[in-house]
Amino acid sequence: MKNLLIICSLFASLSVAAQFGNFNRNSPWDASWICVPDAGENAPGLYLFRKTIDIKSVPGQFEIYVSADNRYKLYVNEVLVSIGSAQGDLGHWNYEALDIAPFLKTGENIVSAKVWNEGNLRPVSQFSFRTGFLLQGTNDETKQLNTNETWKCLEDKSYTPLRQSVRGYYAAGAGDKVDMNLAVKGWNSVDFDDSGWEKAKPVFERQVRGMGFMARGGWSLTPSILPPMELTYQRLASTRKTENVSVPSSFPAKKTKITVPANTTATILLDQAYLTNAYPTLIFSGGKNSTLVITYAEGLYNEAGAKDNRNEIEGKTISGRQDTVISDGSQNQEFTSLNWRTYRYVELKAETDDLPLVIEDFYGTFTGYPLEMNAKLVSDIDELNTIMEIGWRTARLCAVDTYMDCPYYERLQYIGDTRIQIMITYYNSGDDRLPKNAINLFDNSRQKDGYTLSRYPDTQNQVIPTYSLWHVSTLYDYLMHGKDNTFLKTKLLGSRQILNYFISYIAEDGSLKNVPGWNFTDWVPDWRMGVAPMAEDGSSALMDLQLLLALQSAVILERSEGSEEFAVLYEKIARSLEQTIRDKYWDESRKLFADTPLKDKFSQHANSLAILAGLATESTAFEMGKLMLSDTTLAPASIYFKYYLHLALAKAGLGDNYLNWLDIWRKNIDLGLTTWGETSEVETTRSDCHAWGSSPNVEFFRIVLG
């Protein structure tokens, strides 16, 4: 995978933050969106574009903007230089800015792009208008690359998006099925003969957001604020199991040839030793019409459908996301997935025909947002170092061009998860670009009534009202830890609209009632779909408490920006809501807040939020905290909501005991996980990688070190 490896060392020279001469991003662009003639607008497919230019002398800079729908890989002289575009929506479609001068040479140069559309199998997070590719130069010299009919193009018939069969809810898109008999080899080289290719068809001039073109439909372009994603060569660690093939002990840690005999079905189970996100690359030779199926998994399953200890493989089987490749019989064929995969375990299954197949190599190229660990925890307690390491790995795997709940199953940026992930970024890295990107996306998701969607980008418009309230708290977190107050000021209107929506559901008794949507709080076994108990009239302590916390955050936000009138308004509503909560939910006999006015159900959740909202005196909070730890009748917080539980216990004066509260993290370690599982039921949890569980990476500094 020469192209992908070269860029690992050169990507650092590209900067999306560069200022490109005198070119105004908002001035009229000369480039057009282009497509392959006669290709279906939204049909699944892989499309190749190329253009040759002559460079008399290599310039110091050669700056361009590039975008595509659904996604693209851009090459200069066969070297991969950009992958994109960063996720957004049609009203905020990202283009990437890059300087390709380091990849140019004197004489003929070939600039080429691979663009794909997964059709109705595309990820839930992937918006799409139609298949298209756009490249715009920033000056007279670079504009020779502008996309128009001078580009050549072809549909690559070797590719078909592959429907996935995955246990549990899955939303992360298709696999790749590639028939090498139909592949276009050498298509991105200067010497390739493209005389048989068609001229690209312009379908649309570009639209820059804010220039009055929204009524026409299509993409409204905006510059991505993110840097290029990291790409790092990464070999797998070991072979764990084989069937019908001999595998040298050096494979896959080192490049090693493996021959699969003719008329054989062989399997090789590989172990990365830890979970990763990577572009897998398979190099193989011979074996005309052999079929290779690559299966990726976080862990293996026993007969009962549980994963149990992730290090153990005996009596277990692999299932999950797959790619399929058919050999054309030639030498050194190469497959790299269009998008990255998540795996600890990889099974290579080869079914040969009348000729043997040689596996030349298999490796990955790690990818992710280029977060750097800038915090340092010095401890002689090995367990703490292990928890930090696993937490950081989990956080990194759940951060690419957006934060995401999990990299394997969904790749969706949920507000509830993201609030915690952003805090990890603040405390461990200090880089606020991905947090700003997340806040922008959530703000863009607001509906006409004012509330945000639960996750974004999201083509299904899921609504979790409680997450919309957490968004206001996320803005407060940015005020405390972010770097750009001007940016924050632009988000106050959204915060006000969210609060106005919820305030409209306050009933005469002062309590929130019957807010539409999935009012998820936490994955508690006894709560249906994670929804906290509600009274028959639709009231709930958890809903009231979250609104109260959002109002309290908004008071500080508004006051910090000089909007005293809004601060006073929210203070007034908050004071009224505080009294309502005390009157409706406080149980004097149990010295705890109940989940409903009937006072028959209690949880760690309601009492955590009550303490965080300041509804208990110091002494009362201390006693509540002790009960929250000792009373087993309380609905327990999962690994996710322990973020709020632990904050509340620390505020109640019990923070010195924090290291005694980490049993669920210890259980993850004992069961061989290298990232934190989605739920507290570690043996059976769907996802092995949910960064909402990485809260110790914050609390080691905030609670333990103070």
C-alpha positions as CSV (number, residue, x, y, z in Angstrom):
1,M,0.0,0.0,0.0
2,K,2.6,2.4,-1.2
3,N,0.3,5.4,-1.6
4,L,-1.2,5.2,1.9
5,L,2.2,4.7,3.5
6,I,3.8,7.7,1.8
7,I,1.1,10.0,3.0
8,C,1.6,8.9,6.6
9,S,4.8,10.8,6.7
10,L,3.7,13.7,4.4
11,F,0.3,14.5,5.8
12,A,1.8,16.8,8.5
13,S,2.8,19.2,5.7
14,L,-0.8,19.9,4.8
15,S,-2.8,22.4,6.8
16,V,-6.4,23.2,6.5
17,A,-5.8,26.3,8.5
18,A,-3.5,27.8,5.8
19,Q,-4.4,31.2,4.4
20,F,-4.4,30.9,0.6
21,G,-3.0,34.1,-0.8
22,N,-5.7,36.6,-1.8
23,F,-8.3,34.1,-2.8
24,N,-11.6,34.8,-1.2
25,R,-13.5,31.6,-0.3
26,N,-16.8,33.5,-0.7
27,S,-16.0,34.9,-4.1
28,P,-17.4,33.2,-7.2
29,W,-15.7,29.9,-7.9
30,D,-14.9,28.8,-11.4
31,A,-15.1,25.0,-10.8
32,S,-18.2,22.9,-11.3
33,W,-19.3,19.8,-9.6
34,I,-18.7,16.9,-12.0
35,C,-19.9,13.4,-12.4
36,V,-19.6,10.4,-14.8
37,P,-22.1,10.8,-17.7
38,D,-25.0,8.4,-17.5
39,A,-24.2,7.3,-14.0
40,G,-27.2,7.3,-11.7
41,E,-27.4,10.4,-9.5
42,N,-27.7,8.4,-6.3
43,A,-26.8,4.9,-7.5
44,P,-24.2,3.0,-5.6
45,G,-20.9,3.0,-7.3
46,L,-17.2,3.8,-7.5
47,Y,-16.1,6.6,-9.9
48,L,-12.6,7.5,-11.1
49,F,-11.6,11.0,-12.1
50,R,-8.2,12.2,-13.5
51,K,-6.5,15.1,-15.0
52,T,-2.9,15.6,-16.3
53,I,-1.2,18.9,-15.9
54,D,2.2,20.1,-16.9
55,I,4.4,21.9,-14.4
56,K,7.4,23.8,-15.7
57,S,8.8,24.3,-12.2
58,V,7.5,23.2,-8.9
59,P,5.9,26.2,-7.0
60,G,6.4,26.8,-3.4
61,Q,2.6,26.4,-2.9
62,F,-0.1,24.8,-4.9
63,E,-3.3,25.3,-3.0
64,I,-6.7,23.8,-3.8
65,Y,-10.1,23.1,-2.3
66,V,-11.7,19.7,-2.7
67,S,-15.0,18.0,-1.9
68,A,-17.2,15.1,-3.0
69,D,-20.5,13.3,-2.4
70,N,-20.4,10.8,-0.7
71,R,-16.7,10.6,-0.1
72,Y,-13.3,10.8,-1.9
73,K,-9.7,9.9,-1.9
74,L,-7.5,12.3,-3.8
75,Y,-4.1,11.3,-5.3
76,V,-1.2,13.4,-6.8
77,N,1.2,11.3,-8.8
78,E,-0.2,8.1,-7.3
79,V,0.3,9.4,-3.7
80,L,-2.8,9.7,-1.5
81,V,-3.0,13.3,-0.3
82,S,-6.5,13.8,1.1
83,I,-9.4,11.8,2.3
84,G,-12.8,13.5,2.8
85,S,-14.9,15.3,3.1
86,A,-15.5,15.8,6.8
87,Q,-19.0,15.0,7.7
88,G,-21.7,17.6,7.6
89,D,-25.1,18.1,6.0
90,L,-26.3,19.6,2.7
91,G,-26.6,23.0,4.2
92,H,-23.1,22.8,5.6
93,W,-21.1,20.6,3.2
94,N,-17.4,20.6,4.0
95,Y,-14.6,21.1,1.6
96,E,-11.0,20.4,2.5
97,A,-8.2,22.9,1.9
98,L,-4.7,21.6,1.1
99,D,-1.4,22.5,-0.5
100,I,-0.3,19.8,-2.9
101,A,3.0,21.4,-3.9
102,P,5.1,18.8,-2.0
103,F,3.7,16.0,-4.2
104,L,4.3,17.8,-7.6
105,K,7.2,17.4,-9.9
106,T,8.6,19.2,-13.0
107,G,6.8,18.0,-16.2
108,E,3.7,15.9,-16.4
109,N,1.7,15.4,-13.2
110,I,-1.5,13.4,-12.7
111,V,-4.1,14.5,-10.2
112,S,-6.8,11.8,-9.7
113,A,-9.7,11.1,-7.4
114,K,-11.7,8.0,-6.3
115,V,-15.3,9.0,-5.4
116,W,-17.8,6.5,-4.1
117,N,-21.5,6.5,-3.3
118,E,-22.9,3.7,-1.1
119,G,-26.5,4.4,-2.2
120,N,-29.1,3.2,0.3
121,L,-26.4,1.3,2.2
122,R,-24.6,4.5,3.2
123,P,-24.0,5.2,6.9
124,V,-26.9,6.8,8.8
125,S,-24.6,9.8,9.4
126,Q,-23.9,10.3,5.7
127,F,-26.0,12.9,3.9
128,S,-26.1,12.9,0.1
129,F,-27.5,15.0,-2.7
130,R,-26.1,13.1,-5.6
131,T,-22.7,11.7,-6.6
132,G,-20.3,14.4,-7.4
133,F,-16.7,15.7,-7.3
134,L,-15.5,19.2,-6.9
135,L,-12.0,20.7,-7.0
136,Q,-11.3,24.5,-7.0
137,G,-7.9,26.2,-7.4
138,T,-7.1,29.3,-5.4
139,N,-5.2,31.3,-8.0
140,D,-4.6,31.4,-11.8
141,E,-2.0,28.6,-11.7
142,T,-4.0,26.2,-9.5
143,K,-7.2,26.9,-11.3
144,Q,-6.0,24.7,-14.2
145,L,-7.2,21.9,-11.9
146,N,-10.7,23.2,-11.6
147,T,-13.2,20.4,-12.1
148,N,-15.0,20.8,-15.5
149,E,-15.3,18.9,-18.7
150,T,-11.5,18.8,-19.1
151,W,-11.4,16.0,-16.5
152,K,-11.6,12.4,-17.6
153,C,-13.8,9.9,-15.8
154,L,-14.9,6.3,-15.6
155,E,-17.2,4.2,-13.4
156,D,-15.1,1.4,-11.8
157,K,-17.4,-1.6,-12.2
158,S,-15.3,-3.8,-9.9
159,Y,-17.0,-2.3,-6.8
160,T,-20.3,-3.1,-5.2
161,P,-21.4,-1.9,-1.7
162,L,-21.9,-5.0,0.4
163,R,-24.9,-5.2,2.8
164,Q,-23.8,-6.0,6.3
165,S,-25.2,-8.6,8.8
166,V,-24.1,-7.5,12.3
167,R,-25.5,-8.4,15.7
168,G,-27.4,-5.5,17.3
169,Y,-28.2,-2.0,15.9
170,Y,-25.8,-1.2,13.1
171,A,-25.6,2.1,11.2
172,A,-22.0,2.4,9.9
173,G,-22.5,1.7,6.2
174,A,-21.6,-1.0,3.7
175,G,-18.7,-3.3,3.2
176,D,-16.8,-3.4,-0.1
177,K,-17.2,-6.2,-2.6
178,V,-14.4,-5.9,-5.2
179,D,-14.0,-8.1,-8.3
180,M,-10.4,-7.6,-9.4
181,N,-11.4,-9.0,-12.9
182,L,-13.2,-5.7,-13.5
183,A,-10.8,-3.4,-11.7
184,V,-9.0,-0.6,-13.5
185,K,-5.4,-1.1,-12.8
186,G,-2.9,1.8,-12.8
187,W,-5.7,4.3,-13.3
188,N,-4.0,7.0,-11.3
189,S,-0.6,6.9,-13.0
190,V,0.8,9.4,-15.4
191,D,1.4,6.7,-18.0
192,F,-2.1,5.3,-17.9
193,D,-4.0,5.6,-21.3
194,D,-7.2,7.3,-20.6
195,S,-8.1,7.9,-24.2
196,G,-11.1,5.6,-23.8
197,W,-12.4,7.5,-20.8
198,E,-15.3,10.0,-21.1
199,K,-15.2,13.7,-20.4
200,A,-16.6,14.5,-17.0
201,K,-20.1,16.0,-17.0
202,P,-20.5,19.3,-15.1
203,V,-23.7,19.0,-13.1
204,F,-23.6,22.0,-10.8
205,E,-21.6,25.1,-10.2
206,R,-20.5,25.2,-6.6
207,Q,-22.4,27.1,-3.9
208,V,-20.7,28.7,-1.0
209,R,-22.8,29.0,2.1
210,G,-24.2,32.4,2.6
211,M,-24.4,33.6,-1.0
212,G,-28.1,33.2,-1.5
213,F,-28.2,29.9,-3.4
214,M,-30.0,27.8,-0.9
215,A,-33.3,27.8,-2.8
216,R,-31.6,25.9,-5.7
217,G,-30.9,22.9,-3.6
218,G,-27.7,20.9,-3.6
219,W,-24.6,21.4,-1.5
220,S,-23.9,24.6,0.4
221,L,-20.2,24.6,0.9
222,T,-18.3,25.5,4.1
223,P,-14.6,25.1,4.9
224,S,-13.8,22.2,7.2
225,I,-12.2,23.4,10.5
226,L,-10.5,20.1,11.1
227,P,-6.9,19.0,10.3
228,P,-6.2,15.9,8.2
229,M,-6.8,12.7,10.0
230,E,-3.8,10.7,11.2
231,L,-2.6,7.8,9.1
232,T,-0.1,5.5,10.7
233,Y,1.2,2.1,9.5
234,Q,0.1,-0.6,11.9
235,R,0.8,-4.4,11.7
236,L,-1.3,-7.0,13.4
237,A,0.3,-8.9,16.3
238,S,-0.4,-12.7,15.8
239,T,-2.2,-15.6,14.2
240,R,-4.5,-17.2,16.7
241,K,-6.1,-20.0,14.7
242,T,-5.8,-21.6,11.2
243,E,-7.8,-24.1,9.2
244,N,-6.6,-25.9,6.0
245,V,-3.5,-23.7,5.5
246,S,0.0,-23.5,6.9
247,V,0.9,-20.1,8.3
248,P,4.5,-19.2,9.3
249,S,4.9,-17.9,12.9
250,S,6.2,-14.6,11.5
251,F,2.8,-13.7,10.0
252,P,1.1,-11.1,10.4
253,A,3.7,-9.3,12.5
254,K,6.0,-9.4,9.5
255,K,5.3,-9.5,5.8
256,T,5.2,-13.2,5.0
257,K,3.9,-15.3,2.1
258,I,1.1,-17.8,2.7
259,T,0.0,-20.2,0.0
260,V,-3.6,-21.5,0.0
261,P,-3.8,-24.7,-2.1
262,A,-6.1,-25.0,-5.0
263,N,-9.7,-26.2,-4.4
264,T,-9.4,-25.3,-0.7
265,T,-11.4,-23.3,1.9
266,A,-8.9,-21.9,4.4
267,T,-9.3,-19.6,7.3
268,I,-6.8,-17.6,9.3
269,L,-7.8,-15.8,12.5
270,L,-5.6,-12.8,13.2
271,D,-5.3,-10.8,16.5
272,Q,-4.3,-7.1,16.6
273,A,-4.0,-7.6,20.4
274,Y,-6.0,-4.4,21.0
275,L,-8.9,-2.6,19.3
276,T,-8.1,-0.3,16.5
277,N,-9.5,1.8,13.6
278,A,-7.6,1.2,10.4
279,Y,-7.7,0.9,6.6
280,P,-6.9,-2.8,6.1
281,T,-4.7,-3.7,3.1
282,L,-4.5,-7.2,1.6
283,I,-1.9,-8.0,-1.1
284,F,-2.3,-11.3,-2.9
285,S,-1.3,-13.1,-6.1
286,G,-2.6,-15.9,-8.3
287,G,-5.7,-17.9,-7.5
288,K,-7.8,-16.8,-10.4
289,N,-11.5,-16.4,-9.3
290,S,-10.6,-17.2,-5.7
291,T,-12.9,-15.5,-3.2
292,L,-11.4,-13.8,-0.1
293,V,-13.8,-12.8,2.7
294,I,-12.4,-10.5,5.4
295,T,-14.4,-10.4,8.6
296,Y,-13.7,-7.8,11.3
297,A,-14.7,-8.1,15.0
298,E,-14.2,-6.5,18.3
299,G,-14.5,-9.9,20.0
300,L,-15.6,-13.5,19.4
301,Y,-18.9,-15.0,20.5
302,N,-19.6,-18.1,22.4
303,E,-22.6,-20.4,21.8
304,A,-24.8,-18.3,24.1
305,G,-24.0,-15.1,22.1
306,A,-21.8,-13.6,24.8
307,K,-18.2,-12.4,24.3
308,D,-17.0,-13.0,27.8
309,N,-13.2,-12.7,28.0
310,R,-12.1,-11.0,24.9
311,N,-8.7,-12.8,24.9
312,E,-10.2,-16.2,24.7
313,I,-11.1,-17.8,21.3
314,E,-11.7,-21.5,22.0
315,G,-15.3,-22.5,21.4
316,K,-16.1,-19.1,19.9
317,T,-16.9,-17.9,16.4
318,I,-16.4,-14.7,14.6
319,S,-19.2,-12.6,13.0
320,G,-19.6,-9.0,11.9
321,R,-18.6,-6.5,9.3
322,Q,-17.1,-8.0,6.1
323,D,-15.4,-7.2,2.8
324,T,-15.2,-9.6,-0.2
325,V,-12.5,-9.6,-2.8
326,I,-12.4,-11.8,-6.0
327,S,-8.9,-12.5,-7.5
328,D,-8.2,-12.0,-11.2
329,G,-5.1,-14.3,-11.0
330,S,-2.5,-11.6,-11.5
331,Q,0.5,-10.8,-9.3
332,N,0.5,-8.4,-6.4
333,Q,-3.2,-7.4,-6.5
334,E,-4.1,-5.0,-3.7
335,F,-7.2,-4.3,-1.8
336,T,-7.7,-1.5,0.7
337,S,-11.1,-0.7,2.0
338,L,-12.7,2.6,0.9
339,N,-13.5,3.5,4.5
340,W,-11.8,2.4,7.7
341,R,-12.7,-0.6,9.7
342,T,-12.7,-1.3,13.4
343,Y,-11.3,-4.5,14.7
344,R,-9.3,-6.5,17.2
345,Y,-9.8,-9.8,15.4
346,V,-9.7,-10.3,11.6
347,E,-10.5,-13.5,9.9
348,L,-9.2,-14.1,6.4
349,K,-11.2,-16.7,4.6
350,A,-10.0,-17.9,1.2
351,E,-11.9,-20.2,-1.1
352,T,-9.7,-21.1,-4.1
353,D,-10.7,-22.5,-7.4
354,D,-8.4,-24.6,-9.6
355,L,-5.3,-22.5,-8.9
356,P,-3.5,-21.8,-5.6
357,L,-3.7,-18.3,-4.0
358,V,-0.7,-16.5,-2.4
359,I,-1.4,-14.1,0.4
360,E,1.6,-11.7,0.1
361,D,0.8,-9.4,3.1
362,F,-2.0,-8.1,5.3
363,Y,-1.7,-5.0,7.5
364,G,-3.6,-1.9,8.6
365,T,-3.2,1.9,8.5
366,F,-4.5,3.4,11.7
367,T,-6.7,6.5,11.3
368,G,-8.3,9.0,13.6
369,Y,-8.4,12.6,14.6
370,P,-4.8,13.6,15.4
371,L,-5.4,14.1,19.2
372,E,-2.3,14.4,21.2
373,M,-2.0,13.4,24.9
374,N,-0.8,16.6,26.5
375,A,-1.7,15.7,30.1
376,K,0.6,13.7,32.3
377,L,-0.4,11.5,35.2
378,V,2.5,10.3,37.2
379,S,1.6,7.4,39.4
380,D,3.2,4.3,40.9
381,I,-0.1,2.5,40.8
382,D,0.0,0.4,37.6
383,E,-3.8,0.1,37.6
384,L,-4.3,3.8,37.2
385,N,-1.8,3.9,34.3
386,T,-3.7,1.1,32.6
387,I,-7.1,2.8,33.1
388,M,-5.6,6.0,31.6
389,E,-4.2,4.1,28.6
390,I,-7.4,2.3,27.9
391,G,-9.5,5.4,28.3
392,W,-7.3,7.3,25.9
393,R,-7.4,4.5,23.3
394,T,-11.2,4.5,23.7
395,A,-11.4,8.3,23.3
396,R,-9.2,8.2,20.2
397,L,-11.1,5.4,18.5
398,C,-14.4,7.4,19.0
399,A,-13.0,10.5,17.4
400,V,-12.4,10.8,13.7
401,D,-14.0,13.6,11.6
402,T,-16.7,13.7,14.4
403,Y,-16.9,12.3,17.8
404,M,-18.9,9.1,17.7
405,D,-20.6,6.8,20.2
406,C,-18.8,3.7,18.9
407,P,-16.6,3.1,15.8
408,Y,-17.8,-0.4,15.0
409,Y,-21.6,-0.2,15.1
410,E,-22.9,3.3,14.6
411,R,-20.3,6.1,14.1
412,L,-22.9,8.5,15.2
413,Q,-22.2,11.7,17.2
414,Y,-24.7,11.7,20.1
415,I,-24.8,14.7,22.4
416,G,-24.9,12.7,25.6
417,D,-21.8,10.8,24.7
418,T,-20.1,13.8,23.1
419,R,-20.3,16.0,26.2
420,I,-18.1,13.5,28.1
421,Q,-15.8,13.0,25.1
422,I,-15.3,16.8,24.8
423,M,-14.4,17.0,28.5
424,I,-11.8,14.2,27.9
425,T,-10.4,16.3,25.0
426,Y,-10.1,19.4,27.2
427,Y,-8.4,17.6,30.1
428,N,-6.1,15.3,28.1
429,S,-5.3,17.3,25.0
430,G,-6.5,20.9,25.0
431,D,-7.3,20.9,21.3
432,D,-10.7,22.5,20.9
433,R,-11.2,22.1,17.2
434,L,-13.1,18.8,17.3
435,P,-15.3,20.2,20.2
436,K,-16.1,23.3,18.2
437,N,-16.9,21.1,15.2
438,A,-19.3,19.0,17.4
439,I,-21.0,22.1,18.8
440,N,-21.4,23.5,15.3
441,L,-23.0,20.3,14.1
442,F,-25.4,20.0,17.0
443,D,-26.3,23.7,16.5
444,N,-27.0,22.9,12.8
445,S,-29.3,20.1,13.9
446,R,-31.8,22.4,15.6
447,Q,-35.4,21.9,14.3
448,K,-38.0,24.5,13.7
449,D,-39.3,24.2,17.2
450,G,-35.9,24.9,18.6
451,Y,-34.7,21.6,20.0
452,T,-31.6,19.8,18.6
453,L,-31.6,16.2,17.3
454,S,-30.1,13.7,19.6
455,R,-27.2,13.0,17.2
456,Y,-25.8,14.7,14.2
457,P,-25.1,14.3,11.4
458,D,-28.1,12.0,11.3
459,T,-30.3,11.3,8.2
460,Q,-33.0,9.7,10.4
461,N,-33.7,12.8,12.7
462,Q,-33.7,10.9,16.0
463,V,-35.0,13.0,18.9
464,I,-33.8,12.5,22.5
465,P,-35.0,15.6,24.4
466,T,-32.7,15.0,27.3
467,Y,-29.7,15.2,25.0
468,S,-30.9,18.6,23.7
469,L,-30.7,19.8,27.3
470,W,-27.2,18.4,27.6
471,H,-26.2,20.5,24.6
472,V,-26.7,23.7,26.7
473,S,-24.5,22.2,29.4
474,T,-21.9,21.4,26.7
475,L,-21.8,25.1,25.8
476,Y,-21.2,25.9,29.5
477,D,-18.3,23.4,29.4
478,Y,-16.8,25.2,26.4
479,L,-17.1,28.5,28.3
480,M,-15.0,26.9,31.1
481,H,-12.4,25.1,28.9
482,G,-12.6,26.4,25.3
483,K,-10.5,29.0,23.7
484,D,-12.8,31.1,21.5
485,N,-15.4,33.3,23.2
486,T,-16.4,34.8,19.9
487,F,-17.4,31.3,18.7
488,L,-19.4,30.7,21.8
489,K,-21.4,33.9,21.4
490,T,-22.7,32.6,18.1
491,K,-24.3,29.7,19.9
492,L,-26.4,31.6,22.4
493,L,-29.4,31.9,20.0
494,G,-29.5,28.1,19.8
495,S,-29.3,27.8,23.5
496,R,-32.2,30.2,24.0
497,Q,-34.3,28.4,21.4
498,I,-33.7,25.0,23.1
499,L,-34.7,26.4,26.5
500,N,-37.7,28.2,25.0
501,Y,-38.9,24.8,23.6
502,F,-38.7,23.1,27.0
503,I,-40.1,26.0,28.9
504,S,-43.2,25.6,26.7
505,Y,-43.8,22.2,28.3
506,I,-43.8,23.4,31.9
507,A,-47.2,22.7,33.3
508,E,-49.2,24.7,35.8
509,D,-47.6,22.9,38.7
510,G,-44.2,24.0,37.5
511,S,-43.0,20.6,36.3
512,L,-42.0,19.5,32.8
513,K,-44.6,17.2,31.4
514,N,-45.0,15.0,28.3
515,V,-42.0,16.2,26.3
516,P,-42.3,14.4,22.9
517,G,-39.5,12.0,21.9
518,W,-37.3,9.3,23.4
519,N,-36.5,10.6,26.9
520,F,-33.4,8.5,27.4
521,T,-31.5,8.9,30.6
522,D,-29.3,5.8,31.0
523,W,-29.1,2.1,30.3
524,V,-30.6,0.9,33.5
525,P,-31.8,-2.8,33.3
526,D,-35.2,-2.0,34.8
527,W,-35.9,1.1,32.7
528,R,-37.6,0.5,29.4
529,M,-35.3,1.7,26.6
530,G,-33.3,3.7,29.2
531,V,-36.2,6.0,30.0
532,A,-36.4,7.0,33.7
533,P,-39.7,6.4,35.5
534,M,-42.5,8.9,34.8
535,A,-45.7,9.6,36.6
536,E,-49.1,9.2,34.9
537,D,-49.2,12.9,34.2
538,G,-45.9,12.7,32.4
539,S,-43.7,14.3,35.0
540,S,-40.3,13.0,36.0
541,A,-37.7,14.2,38.4
542,L,-34.9,13.4,35.8
543,M,-36.5,15.7,33.2
544,D,-37.1,18.5,35.7
545,L,-33.5,18.2,37.0
546,Q,-32.0,18.2,33.5
547,L,-33.9,21.3,32.6
548,L,-32.8,22.9,35.9
549,L,-29.2,22.2,35.1
550,A,-29.5,23.6,31.6
551,L,-31.1,26.8,33.0
552,Q,-28.3,27.1,35.5
553,S,-25.7,26.7,32.7
554,A,-27.6,29.3,30.6
555,V,-27.5,31.9,33.4
556,I,-23.7,31.7,33.5
557,L,-23.4,31.7,29.7
558,E,-25.7,34.7,29.2
559,R,-24.1,36.7,32.0
560,S,-20.6,35.9,30.6
561,E,-21.6,37.4,27.3
562,G,-23.3,40.5,28.8
563,S,-26.9,39.4,28.2
564,E,-28.2,40.2,31.7
565,E,-31.9,40.2,30.7
566,F,-31.7,36.6,29.6
567,A,-29.7,35.7,32.7
568,V,-32.3,37.2,35.0
569,L,-35.1,35.4,33.1
570,Y,-33.5,32.0,33.4
571,E,-32.7,32.6,37.1
572,K,-36.3,33.3,37.8
573,I,-37.5,30.1,36.0
574,A,-34.7,28.1,37.7
575,R,-35.7,29.3,41.2
576,S,-39.3,28.3,40.5
577,L,-38.3,24.9,39.2
578,E,-36.0,24.3,42.2
579,Q,-38.9,24.7,44.5
580,T,-41.1,22.5,42.4
581,I,-38.5,19.7,42.5
582,R,-38.1,19.9,46.2
583,D,-41.9,19.9,46.7
584,K,-42.7,17.1,44.3
585,Y,-39.7,14.7,44.7
586,W,-38.0,15.0,48.1
587,D,-38.8,12.1,50.4
588,E,-38.1,13.1,54.0
589,S,-38.3,9.6,55.3
590,R,-35.6,8.3,52.9
591,K,-33.7,11.6,52.8
592,L,-33.5,11.2,49.0
593,F,-35.1,12.6,45.9
594,A,-37.6,10.2,44.2
595,D,-37.9,9.6,40.5
596,T,-41.7,10.5,40.5
597,P,-44.2,12.3,42.7
598,L,-45.4,8.9,44.0
599,K,-42.0,8.5,45.6
600,D,-42.0,4.7,45.0
601,K,-38.9,4.7,42.8
602,F,-35.5,6.0,43.5
603,S,-32.2,6.2,41.5
604,Q,-28.6,7.2,41.7
605,H,-29.4,9.4,38.7
606,A,-32.0,11.7,40.2
607,N,-30.0,12.2,43.4
608,S,-26.8,12.8,41.4
609,L,-28.4,15.6,39.4
610,A,-30.1,17.1,42.5
611,I,-26.7,17.4,44.2
612,L,-25.1,18.9,41.1
613,A,-28.0,21.4,40.8
614,G,-27.3,22.5,44.4
615,L,-30.7,21.3,45.8
616,A,-29.1,19.9,48.9
617,T,-27.2,21.6,51.7
618,E,-23.6,20.5,52.3
619,S,-24.6,18.2,55.2
620,T,-27.6,16.8,53.4
621,A,-25.6,16.1,50.2
622,F,-23.0,14.3,52.2
623,E,-25.7,12.0,53.7
624,M,-27.3,11.5,50.3
625,G,-24.0,10.6,48.9
626,K,-23.5,7.9,51.5
627,L,-26.9,6.5,50.7
628,M,-26.3,6.5,47.0
629,L,-23.3,4.3,47.6
630,S,-24.9,1.9,50.1
631,D,-28.6,1.7,49.2
632,T,-28.9,-1.2,46.7
633,T,-32.6,-0.5,46.0
634,L,-31.6,2.6,44.0
635,A,-31.5,2.2,40.2
636,P,-27.8,2.0,39.5
637,A,-25.9,4.3,37.1
638,S,-24.2,2.5,34.2
639,I,-20.7,3.2,33.1
640,Y,-22.1,6.2,31.2
641,F,-24.0,7.9,34.0
642,K,-21.2,7.3,36.5
643,Y,-19.8,10.5,35.0
644,Y,-22.5,12.4,36.8
645,L,-22.7,10.1,39.8
646,H,-19.0,10.6,40.6
647,L,-19.2,14.3,40.1
648,A,-22.1,14.5,42.5
649,L,-20.3,12.3,45.1
650,A,-17.2,14.5,44.8
651,K,-19.4,17.6,45.3
652,A,-21.0,15.9,48.4
653,G,-17.5,15.6,50.0
654,L,-16.8,11.9,49.2
655,G,-14.3,12.4,46.4
656,D,-11.4,11.0,48.4
657,N,-12.9,7.6,47.8
658,Y,-13.0,7.9,44.0
659,L,-10.5,5.1,43.4
660,N,-12.9,2.7,45.2
661,W,-15.6,3.4,42.7
662,L,-13.9,1.9,39.6
663,D,-15.1,-1.7,39.8
664,I,-16.8,-1.6,36.4
665,W,-13.5,-0.4,34.8
666,R,-11.7,-3.2,36.6
667,K,-14.2,-5.7,35.2
668,N,-13.5,-4.5,31.7
669,I,-9.8,-5.1,32.2
670,D,-10.4,-8.5,33.8
671,L,-12.4,-9.6,30.8
672,G,-9.6,-8.6,28.3
673,L,-11.1,-5.4,26.9
674,T,-8.7,-2.9,25.5
675,T,-11.3,-0.2,25.3
676,W,-14.4,0.5,27.5
677,G,-17.6,-1.3,26.8
678,E,-20.9,0.4,26.1
679,T,-22.8,-0.9,29.2
680,S,-22.0,-2.3,32.6
681,E,-23.0,-5.8,31.4
682,V,-19.5,-6.3,30.0
683,E,-19.9,-10.0,29.1
684,T,-22.8,-9.2,26.7
685,T,-22.4,-5.6,25.8
686,R,-23.0,-4.9,22.1
687,S,-20.1,-2.4,21.6
688,D,-16.7,-2.9,23.1
689,C,-15.7,0.8,22.5
690,H,-17.8,3.6,24.0
691,A,-15.9,6.7,25.0
692,W,-18.6,7.8,27.4
693,G,-16.9,5.3,29.7
694,S,-13.6,7.2,29.6
695,S,-14.5,9.6,32.4
696,P,-11.6,8.5,34.6
697,N,-9.4,10.3,32.1
698,V,-11.0,13.4,33.4
699,E,-11.6,12.5,37.0
700,F,-8.0,11.5,37.8
701,F,-7.2,15.1,37.3
702,R,-10.4,16.8,38.4
703,I,-11.4,14.7,41.4
704,V,-8.2,12.8,42.5
705,L,-5.7,15.6,41.9
706,G,-8.2,18.4,42.4
